[in-house]
Amino acid sequence: MSGPSLRQLHAHHSIHEGGLSGAITKTEELEEFMQAGEHVVAKYAAHHLIDYWETRIISHADAEEEIGGFYDEKLNQQQELATAIIQLKRDHDLMKMILKNIKDTLATEELNDALLQQFQALIVLNNLHSREEERLLFA
């Protein structure tokens, strides 16, 4: 079940910022390994980055969507948030889809620029999602 920090803007914002800054740092490191031609280290870094996304960002999204969790509570308090919550859940789905595509591709192909672009797309999507979530659900 989601904890009280999800319900407080300052704490929730800190969770978002911490997750995002870690993803940015790890993605930049991955890019540096790729540019340096350190293919083995880069592939290891990519798997580490996938794990980071799953344990820090996707797990946060899952906690928000739990039955009786943050999104349900907000919806029970304000029914007019129904469309916004659907859109926020769709953002979560898109992040999961991109991450799954990265994982599936890495299982059969070498790390490449297209995969790096997908990691970068995750960062953009997550940043936009977090700002919208904070704006809509903590207004």
BELVEN-V374526 format. One line per field, one symbol per residue. phi: phi as a letter, one per 20 degrees, with the letter a starting at -180 (. if undefined). psi: psi as a letter, one per 40 degrees, with the letter a starting at -180 (. if undefined). A space follows every 50 residues. Layout:
phi: ???
psi: ???
This chain:
phi: .fefffedggffffffffffffffgffffgfffffemefffffffffffg ffgfeddfffffffegfmegfffffffbgfegfffgffffggffffffff fffffffccffbfffffffffgffffffgfffffffedf
psi: iiidddehdddddddddddddddddddddddddddeegdddddddddddd ddddddddddddddeiheaddddddddgdeeddddddddddddddddddd dddddddeiihiddddddddddddddddddddddddee.
